[in-house]
Amino acid sequence: MNTIKSMTDEELVILYAKGDNAAFDVLLNRYKNCIHSYIYFIVRNRELTEDIFQETFVKAILTIRQGRYTESGKFKAWITRIAHNLIIDYFRQERNENTVSNDEVEIDLFNDIKLCDGTVEDHLVRRQVMSDVRKLVKHLPDNQREVLEMRYYQDLSFKEIAEHTGVSINTALGRMRYAILNMRRMAYENNIELSLA
């Protein structure tokens, strides 16, 4: 057994190809730590490292047994390349499995205008509408403007608005309703389109 341990990688491969399993055990012991470390360094996951490690040596066994090993004198580089290719295959498969396919859903997620960033034109229209809204708000009676600004610009509840203005919640709601009705009337009279859609 001591003589087998002193053999070169190439001699061990030839011996294993002829059916001597002990020869492969020597190769495995010779390179298991560096291959295992190499895999773990890249994948950073113990279970995955074990899986890829085992698959690497299974692939090496099959290749040698089938007489397809041709890397004379470069066993370590060859076994490392097998591990590397299996790591790449794993990440490629992982990426493909996590890719969303548009074919599998009824709603077209990638071509739905509501889920897209607006165009320059959309932004300009939105800016113009907001500018028009601010102008209309300035023309409201003070008590209606106050309620509308607290609700939409300060995001206060009607209860908070009622407390701040010293009126009942119903009065605050009424002022908001009249503010919206007045803004619609002014927009209609001045031919202003307030739709953001």
Beta strands, then each sheet from edge to edge (+ up, - down):
end
